[in-house]
Amino acid sequence: MKFIVSSLMFLASVHCGTLFAGDVAAGEKRYGQNCFVCHGPGGKGMSSYPKLAGKEVAYLTERLQTYRAGTKIGPNSDLMIINAQPLSDDEIANLAAYLSSLK
């Protein structure tokens, strides 16, 4: 069953012109652990925290990897660095896949 779901996700992503390397469901679960507090439900953004829903996988991945490396990008960098440093490559891929899938 898991193979069928993975295959369908792959085919859907290819059909839409975007190839997701991550697991959308796992990304949604990880997002719900703490990201939603600042970025809001469904990645819609809140206050000074940007909207992430619908952003490209490459953009989201690059930003999270940059924060994980300790590089400051904007006004909320210190908070993002703290939250991104424990993320694995798989978690970053999953988060990017989830957020990119949102409209």
N, CA, C and O atoms as a GROMACS GRO file, in nm:
protein
  412
    1MET      N    1   0.082  -0.119   0.000
    1MET     CA    2   0.000   0.000   0.000
    1MET      C    3   0.087   0.126   0.000
    1MET      O    4   0.060   0.220  -0.074
    2LYS      N    5   0.191   0.127   0.083
    2LYS     CA    6   0.279   0.243   0.090
    2LYS      C    7   0.343   0.270  -0.046
    2LYS      O    8   0.357   0.386  -0.086
    3PHE      N    9   0.381   0.164  -0.119
    3PHE     CA   10   0.440   0.179  -0.251
    3PHE      C   11   0.341   0.245  -0.346
    3PHE      O   12   0.379   0.330  -0.426
    4ILE      N   13   0.214   0.205  -0.338
    4ILE     CA   14   0.112   0.261  -0.426
    4ILE      C   15   0.094   0.410  -0.397
    4ILE      O   16   0.086   0.491  -0.489
    5VAL      N   17   0.086   0.445  -0.269
    5VAL     CA   18   0.070   0.586  -0.232
    5VAL      C   19   0.190   0.667  -0.280
    5VAL      O   20   0.174   0.775  -0.335
    6SER      N   21   0.311   0.615  -0.259
    6SER     CA   22   0.432   0.684  -0.303
    6SER      C   23   0.432   0.700  -0.454
    6SER      O   24   0.470   0.806  -0.505
    7SER      N   25   0.392   0.597  -0.525
    7SER     CA   26   0.388   0.603  -0.671
    7SER      C   27   0.287   0.707  -0.718
    7SER      O   28   0.314   0.782  -0.812
    8LEU      N   29   0.172   0.712  -0.654
    8LEU     CA   30   0.070   0.810  -0.692
    8LEU      C   31   0.118   0.952  -0.664
    8LEU      O   32   0.094   1.043  -0.744
    9MET      N   33   0.186   0.972  -0.550
    9MET     CA   34   0.241   1.104  -0.520
    9MET      C   35   0.344   1.144  -0.624
    9MET      O   36   0.346   1.259  -0.667
   10PHE      N   37   0.428   1.050  -0.666
   10PHE     CA   38   0.529   1.078  -0.768
   10PHE      C   39   0.462   1.115  -0.899
   10PHE      O   40   0.499   1.215  -0.961
   11LEU      N   41   0.365   1.036  -0.942
   11LEU     CA   42   0.297   1.062  -1.068
   11LEU      C   43   0.224   1.196  -1.064
   11LEU      O   44   0.225   1.271  -1.162
   12ALA      N   45   0.160   1.227  -0.953
   12ALA     CA   46   0.090   1.354  -0.941
   12ALA      C   47   0.188   1.470  -0.946
   12ALA      O   48   0.160   1.572  -1.009
   13SER      N   49   0.302   1.455  -0.883
   13SER     CA   50   0.400   1.564  -0.884
   13SER      C   51   0.460   1.582  -1.022
   13SER      O   52   0.485   1.695  -1.064
   14VAL      N   53   0.484   1.474  -1.094
   14VAL     CA   54   0.537   1.484  -1.230
   14VAL      C   55   0.432   1.547  -1.321
   14VAL      O   56   0.464   1.632  -1.404
   15HIS      N   57   0.307   1.506  -1.304
   15HIS     CA   58   0.199   1.561  -1.386
   15HIS      C   59   0.186   1.712  -1.366
   15HIS      O   60   0.158   1.786  -1.460
   16CYS      N   61   0.205   1.757  -1.243
   16CYS     CA   62   0.193   1.900  -1.213
   16CYS      C   63   0.319   1.977  -1.248
   16CYS      O   64   0.322   2.100  -1.235
   17GLY      N   65   0.423   1.909  -1.293
   17GLY     CA   66   0.545   1.976  -1.332
   17GLY      C   67   0.642   2.001  -1.219
   17GLY      O   68   0.743   2.069  -1.238
   18THR      N   69   0.614   1.946  -1.102
   18THR     CA   70   0.701   1.965  -0.987
   18THR      C   71   0.734   1.829  -0.928
   18THR      O   72   0.644   1.747  -0.909
   19LEU      N   73   0.858   1.806  -0.901
   19LEU     CA   74   0.899   1.680  -0.842
   19LEU      C   75   0.931   1.701  -0.695
   19LEU      O   76   1.030   1.767  -0.661
   20PHE      N   77   0.848   1.645  -0.608
   20PHE     CA   78   0.870   1.656  -0.465
   20PHE      C   79   0.958   1.542  -0.418
   20PHE      O   80   0.925   1.425  -0.440
   21ALA      N   81   1.069   1.574  -0.354
   21ALA     CA   82   1.156   1.471  -0.302
   21ALA      C   83   1.110   1.427  -0.164
   21ALA      O   84   1.147   1.319  -0.117
   22GLY      N   85   1.030   1.509  -0.098
   22GLY     CA   86   0.989   1.482   0.039
   22GLY      C   87   0.851   1.418   0.048
   22GLY      O   88   0.780   1.404  -0.051
   23ASP      N   89   0.817   1.382   0.169
   23ASP     CA   90   0.690   1.319   0.202
   23ASP      C   91   0.596   1.428   0.256
   23ASP      O   92   0.619   1.483   0.363
   24VAL      N   93   0.491   1.457   0.182
   24VAL     CA   94   0.399   1.565   0.218
   24VAL      C   95   0.336   1.539   0.355
   24VAL      O   96   0.328   1.631   0.437
   25ALA      N   97   0.290   1.418   0.380
   25ALA     CA   98   0.225   1.385   0.508
   25ALA      C   99   0.322   1.401   0.626
   25ALA      O  100   0.285   1.454   0.730
   26ALA      N  101   0.445   1.356   0.608
   26ALA     CA  102   0.545   1.371   0.713
   26ALA      C  103   0.578   1.519   0.734
   26ALA      O  104   0.600   1.562   0.847
   27GLY      N  105   0.581   1.596   0.626
   27GLY     CA  106   0.606   1.740   0.637
   27GLY      C  107   0.494   1.811   0.711
   27GLY      O  108   0.520   1.901   0.791
   28GLU      N  109   0.372   1.771   0.684
   28GLU     CA  110   0.258   1.830   0.754
   28GLU      C  111   0.265   1.802   0.904
   28GLU      O  112   0.240   1.890   0.986
   29LYS      N  113   0.301   1.680   0.938
   29LYS     CA  114   0.314   1.642   1.079
   29LYS      C  115   0.425   1.724   1.145
   29LYS      O  116   0.406   1.774   1.256
   30ARG      N  117   0.539   1.736   1.079
   30ARG     CA  118   0.652   1.811   1.135
   30ARG      C  119   0.617   1.959   1.147
   30ARG      O  120   0.652   2.023   1.247
   31TYR      N  121   0.549   2.014   1.048
   31TYR     CA  122   0.507   2.154   1.051
   31TYR      C  123   0.417   2.178   1.173
   31TYR      O  124   0.427   2.281   1.239
   32GLY      N  125   0.330   2.084   1.201
   32GLY     CA  126   0.238   2.096   1.313
   32GLY      C  127   0.303   2.089   1.449
   32GLY      O  128   0.238   2.119   1.550
   33GLN      N  129   0.429   2.049   1.455
   33GLN     CA  130   0.497   2.040   1.584
   33GLN      C  131   0.538   2.177   1.637
   33GLN      O  132   0.533   2.199   1.758
   34ASN      N  133   0.578   2.270   1.550
   34ASN     CA  134   0.611   2.403   1.600
   34ASN      C  135   0.608   2.513   1.495
   34ASN      O  136   0.595   2.630   1.532
   35CYS      N  137   0.620   2.483   1.369
   35CYS     CA  138   0.628   2.587   1.264
   35CYS      C  139   0.502   2.673   1.258
   35CYS      O  140   0.508   2.793   1.232
   36PHE      N  141   0.387   2.608   1.281
   36PHE     CA  142   0.258   2.677   1.271
   36PHE      C  143   0.245   2.791   1.372
   36PHE      O  144   0.167   2.884   1.350
   37VAL      N  145   0.320   2.785   1.481
   37VAL     CA  146   0.309   2.887   1.585
   37VAL      C  147   0.339   3.026   1.527
   37VAL      O  148   0.271   3.123   1.560
   38CYS      N  149   0.439   3.034   1.442
   38CYS     CA  150   0.476   3.162   1.382
   38CYS      C  151   0.420   3.180   1.241
   38CYS      O  152   0.375   3.289   1.205
   39HIS      N  153   0.424   3.074   1.161
   39HIS     CA  154   0.385   3.086   1.021
   39HIS      C  155   0.237   3.060   0.997
   39HIS      O  156   0.188   3.070   0.885
   40GLY      N  157   0.164   3.028   1.105
   40GLY     CA  158   0.020   3.013   1.097
   40GLY      C  159  -0.026   2.880   1.042
   40GLY      O  160   0.052   2.804   0.984
   41PRO      N  161  -0.155   2.852   1.059
   41PRO     CA  162  -0.212   2.729   1.006
   41PRO      C  163  -0.198   2.726   0.854
   41PRO      O  164  -0.227   2.825   0.786
   42GLY      N  165  -0.154   2.614   0.801
   42GLY     CA  166  -0.141   2.600   0.657
   42GLY      C  167  -0.036   2.689   0.594
   42GLY      O  168  -0.039   2.711   0.473
   43GLY      N  169   0.057   2.742   0.674
   43GLY     CA  170   0.166   2.823   0.620
   43GLY      C  171   0.121   2.955   0.560
   43GLY      O  172   0.186   3.009   0.471
   44LYS      N  173   0.009   3.009   0.609
   44LYS     CA  174  -0.048   3.131   0.552
   44LYS      C  175   0.020   3.258   0.601
   44LYS      O  176  -0.010   3.367   0.553
   45GLY      N  177   0.111   3.247   0.697
   45GLY     CA  178   0.183   3.363   0.749
   45GLY      C  179   0.108   3.433   0.860
   45GLY      O  180  -0.015   3.429   0.866
   46MET      N  181   0.183   3.496   0.949
   46MET     CA  182   0.125   3.570   1.060
   46MET      C  183   0.222   3.681   1.098
   46MET      O  184   0.343   3.660   1.104
   47SER      N  185   0.169   3.798   1.125
   47SER     CA  186   0.249   3.910   1.173
   47SER      C  187   0.372   3.930   1.085
   47SER      O  188   0.359   3.951   0.965
   48SER      N  189   0.491   3.924   1.144
   48SER     CA  190   0.614   3.944   1.066
   48SER      C  191   0.669   3.814   1.008
   48SER      O  192   0.778   3.812   0.951
   49TYR      N  193   0.593   3.706   1.023
   49TYR     CA  194   0.638   3.576   0.972
   49TYR      C  195   0.572   3.551   0.836
   49TYR      O  196   0.450   3.555   0.824
   50PRO      N  197   0.654   3.526   0.735
   50PRO     CA  198   0.602   3.520   0.598
   50PRO      C  199   0.514   3.398   0.567
   50PRO      O  200   0.521   3.294   0.632
   51LYS      N  201   0.433   3.418   0.465
   51LYS     CA  202   0.354   3.309   0.408
   51LYS      C  203   0.452   3.211   0.342
   51LYS      O  204   0.542   3.252   0.269
   52LEU      N  205   0.432   3.083   0.368
   52LEU     CA  206   0.517   2.980   0.309
   52LEU      C  207   0.440   2.890   0.214
   52LEU      O  208   0.499   2.822   0.130
   53ALA      N  209   0.309   2.890   0.226
   53ALA     CA  210   0.224   2.804   0.143
   53ALA      C  211   0.244   2.836  -0.005
   53ALA      O  212   0.241   2.952  -0.046
   54GLY      N  213   0.265   2.731  -0.083
   54GLY     CA  214   0.276   2.745  -0.227
   54GLY      C  215   0.412   2.787  -0.279
   54GLY      O  216   0.431   2.798  -0.401
   55LYS      N  217   0.507   2.810  -0.191
   55LYS     CA  218   0.643   2.847  -0.237
   55LYS      C  219   0.708   2.725  -0.303
   55LYS      O  220   0.671   2.611  -0.275
   56GLU      N  221   0.803   2.750  -0.389
   56GLU     CA  222   0.872   2.642  -0.460
   56GLU      C  223   0.958   2.560  -0.364
   56GLU      O  224   1.016   2.612  -0.268
   57VAL      N  225   0.965   2.430  -0.391
   57VAL     CA  226   1.044   2.338  -0.309
   57VAL      C  227   1.188   2.386  -0.298
   57VAL      O  228   1.245   2.386  -0.189
   58ALA      N  229   1.248   2.425  -0.409
   58ALA     CA  230   1.388   2.468  -0.409
   58ALA      C  231   1.410   2.588  -0.318
   58ALA      O  232   1.508   2.594  -0.244
   59TYR      N  233   1.319   2.684  -0.322
   59TYR     CA  234   1.328   2.803  -0.237
   59TYR      C  235   1.320   2.765  -0.089
   59TYR      O  236   1.404   2.807  -0.009
   60LEU      N  237   1.219   2.686  -0.054
   60LEU     CA  238   1.200   2.646   0.086
   60LEU      C  239   1.318   2.565   0.137
   60LEU      O  240   1.365   2.586   0.248
   61THR      N  241   1.366   2.472   0.056
   61THR     CA  242   1.480   2.388   0.094
   61THR      C  243   1.603   2.474   0.116
   61THR      O  244   1.673   2.457   0.216
   62GLU      N  245   1.630   2.564   0.023
   62GLU     CA  246   1.749   2.650   0.034
   62GLU      C  247   1.743   2.736   0.160
   62GLU      O  248   1.843   2.752   0.230
   63ARG      N  249   1.627   2.793   0.187
   63ARG     CA  250   1.612   2.878   0.306
   63ARG      C  251   1.634   2.798   0.435
   63ARG      O  252   1.708   2.842   0.524
   64LEU      N  253   1.572   2.682   0.444
   64LEU     CA  254   1.588   2.602   0.566
   64LEU      C  255   1.732   2.554   0.583
   64LEU      O  256   1.783   2.552   0.695
   65GLN      N  257   1.798   2.517   0.475
   65GLN     CA  258   1.938   2.476   0.483
   65GLN      C  259   2.028   2.593   0.523
   65GLN      O  260   2.124   2.575   0.598
   66THR      N  261   1.996   2.711   0.473
   66THR     CA  262   2.074   2.830   0.508
   66THR      C  263   2.059   2.862   0.656
   66THR      O  264   2.158   2.888   0.724
   67TYR      N  265   1.936   2.859   0.706
   67TYR     CA  266   1.913   2.880   0.849
   67TYR      C  267   1.981   2.772   0.932
   67TYR      O  268   2.042   2.801   1.035
   68ARG      N  269   1.971   2.648   0.887
   68ARG     CA  270   2.033   2.537   0.961
   68ARG      C  271   2.184   2.558   0.972
   68ARG      O  272   2.245   2.522   1.073
   69ALA      N  273   2.243   2.617   0.870
   69ALA     CA  274   2.387   2.644   0.870
   69ALA      C  275   2.424   2.762   0.960
   69ALA      O  276   2.542   2.789   0.982
   70GLY      N  277   2.323   2.833   1.010
   70GLY     CA  278   2.348   2.945   1.101
   70GLY      C  279   2.359   3.080   1.032
   70GLY      O  280   2.402   3.177   1.095
   71THR      N  281   2.322   3.087   0.906
   71THR     CA  282   2.331   3.212   0.830
   71THR      C  283   2.205   3.295   0.848
   71THR      O  284   2.093   3.244   0.834
   72LYS      N  285   2.222   3.421   0.880
   72LYS     CA  286   2.109   3.512   0.898
   72LYS      C  287   2.062   3.564   0.762
   72LYS      O  288   2.144   3.600   0.677
   73ILE      N  289   1.930   3.567   0.743
   73ILE     CA  290   1.872   3.613   0.617
   73ILE      C  291   1.782   3.736   0.638
   73ILE      O  292   1.781   3.826   0.555
   74GLY      N  293   1.709   3.739   0.746
   74GLY     CA  294   1.614   3.849   0.768
   74GLY      C  295   1.593   3.876   0.916
   74GLY      O  296   1.669   3.828   1.000
   75PRO      N  297   1.489   3.954   0.948
   75PRO     CA  298   1.467   3.997   1.086
   75PRO      C  299   1.436   3.885   1.185
   75PRO      O  300   1.458   3.901   1.305
   76ASN      N  301   1.386   3.773   1.138
   76ASN     CA  302   1.353   3.661   1.228
   76ASN      C  303   1.458   3.551   1.223
   76ASN      O  304   1.432   3.437   1.263
   77SER      N  305   1.576   3.583   1.175
   77SER     CA  306   1.681   3.483   1.154
   77SER      C  307   1.719   3.407   1.280
   77SER      O  308   1.735   3.285   1.277
   78ASP      N  309   1.734   3.478   1.392
   78ASP     CA  310   1.777   3.409   1.514
   78ASP      C  311   1.679   3.298   1.552
   78ASP      O  312   1.721   3.189   1.589
   79LEU      N  313   1.552   3.327   1.544
   79LEU     CA  314   1.450   3.227   1.576
   79LEU      C  315   1.451   3.113   1.475
   79LEU      O  316   1.439   2.996   1.511
   80MET      N  317   1.465   3.148   1.348
   80MET     CA  318   1.467   3.044   1.243
   80MET      C  319   1.591   2.956   1.255
   80MET      O  320   1.583   2.835   1.233
   81ILE      N  321   1.704   3.013   1.288
   81ILE     CA  322   1.826   2.934   1.304
   81ILE      C  323   1.808   2.832   1.416
   81ILE      O  324   1.843   2.715   1.400
   82ILE      N  325   1.754   2.876   1.528
   82ILE     CA  326   1.731   2.785   1.641
   82ILE      C  327   1.638   2.670   1.600
   82ILE      O  328   1.661   2.555   1.638
   83ASN      N  329   1.534   2.702   1.525
   83ASN     CA  330   1.437   2.600   1.485
   83ASN      C  331   1.486   2.511   1.372
   83ASN      O  332   1.445   2.395   1.362
   84ALA      N  333   1.573   2.563   1.285
   84ALA     CA  334   1.619   2.485   1.170
   84ALA      C  335   1.740   2.397   1.201
   84ALA      O  336   1.760   2.295   1.136
   85GLN      N  337   1.820   2.435   1.298
   85GLN     CA  338   1.942   2.359   1.325
   85GLN      C  339   1.920   2.211   1.355
   85GLN      O  340   2.001   2.128   1.312
   86PRO      N  341   1.815   2.173   1.426
   86PRO     CA  342   1.796   2.029   1.451
   86PRO      C  343   1.734   1.952   1.334
   86PRO      O  344   1.724   1.829   1.342
   87LEU      N  345   1.693   2.019   1.227
   87LEU     CA  346   1.627   1.950   1.116
   87LEU      C  347   1.724   1.865   1.034
   87LEU      O  348   1.834   1.909   1.001
   88SER      N  349   1.682   1.744   1.003
   88SER     CA  350   1.759   1.657   0.915
   88SER      C  351   1.730   1.694   0.770
   88SER      O  352   1.636   1.770   0.743
   89ASP      N  353   1.809   1.641   0.677
   89ASP     CA  354   1.782   1.664   0.535
   89ASP      C  355   1.643   1.613   0.497
   89ASP      O  356   1.572   1.678   0.421
   90ASP      N  357   1.606   1.497   0.551
   90ASP     CA  358   1.473   1.441   0.522
   90ASP      C  359   1.362   1.532   0.574
   90ASP      O  360   1.262   1.553   0.505
   91GLU      N  361   1.378   1.585   0.695
   91GLU     CA  362   1.276   1.674   0.751
   91GLU      C  363   1.262   1.801   0.668
   91GLU      O  364   1.151   1.850   0.646
   92ILE      N  365   1.374   1.854   0.621
   92ILE     CA  366   1.369   1.972   0.535
   92ILE      C  367   1.297   1.940   0.405
   92ILE      O  368   1.213   2.019   0.359
   93ALA      N  369   1.328   1.826   0.345
   93ALA     CA  370   1.261   1.785   0.221
   93ALA      C  371   1.112   1.767   0.244
   93ALA      O  372   1.030   1.806   0.160
   94ASN      N  373   1.075   1.708   0.357
   94ASN     CA  374   0.934   1.685   0.388
   94ASN      C  375   0.860   1.817   0.411
   94ASN      O  376   0.749   1.835   0.361
   95LEU      N  377   0.921   1.908   0.485
   95LEU     CA  378   0.859   2.038   0.508
   95LEU      C  379   0.841   2.114   0.377
   95LEU      O  380   0.736   2.174   0.353
   96ALA      N  381   0.943   2.111   0.293
   96ALA     CA  382   0.936   2.182   0.165
   96ALA      C  383   0.826   2.121   0.076
   96ALA      O  384   0.751   2.194   0.011
   97ALA      N  385   0.816   1.990   0.075
   97ALA     CA  386   0.712   1.923  -0.004
   97ALA      C  387   0.574   1.960   0.046
   97ALA      O  388   0.485   1.990  -0.034
   98TYR      N  389   0.555   1.959   0.177
   98TYR     CA  390   0.426   1.993   0.235
   98TYR      C  391   0.387   2.137   0.203
   98TYR      O  392   0.279   2.163   0.151
   99LEU      N  393   0.477   2.230   0.234
   99LEU     CA  394   0.445   2.371   0.216
   99LEU      C  395   0.423   2.406   0.070
   99LEU      O  396   0.337   2.487   0.038
  100SER      N  397   0.500   2.346  -0.018
  100SER     CA  398   0.485   2.372  -0.161
  100SER      C  399   0.352   2.319  -0.213
  100SER      O  400   0.296   2.372  -0.309
  101SER      N  401   0.302   2.215  -0.149
  101SER     CA  402   0.176   2.155  -0.195
  101SER      C  403   0.053   2.237  -0.158
  101SER      O  404  -0.056   2.216  -0.211
  102LEU      N  405   0.071   2.332  -0.066
  102LEU     CA  406  -0.042   2.415  -0.021
  102LEU      C  407  -0.069   2.528  -0.118
  102LEU      O  408   0.023   2.580  -0.181
  103LYS      N  409  -0.191   2.566  -0.129
  103LYS     CA  410  -0.229   2.677  -0.218
  103LYS      C  411  -0.283   2.792  -0.141
  103LYS      O  412  -0.320   2.894  -0.200
   0.00000   0.00000   0.00000
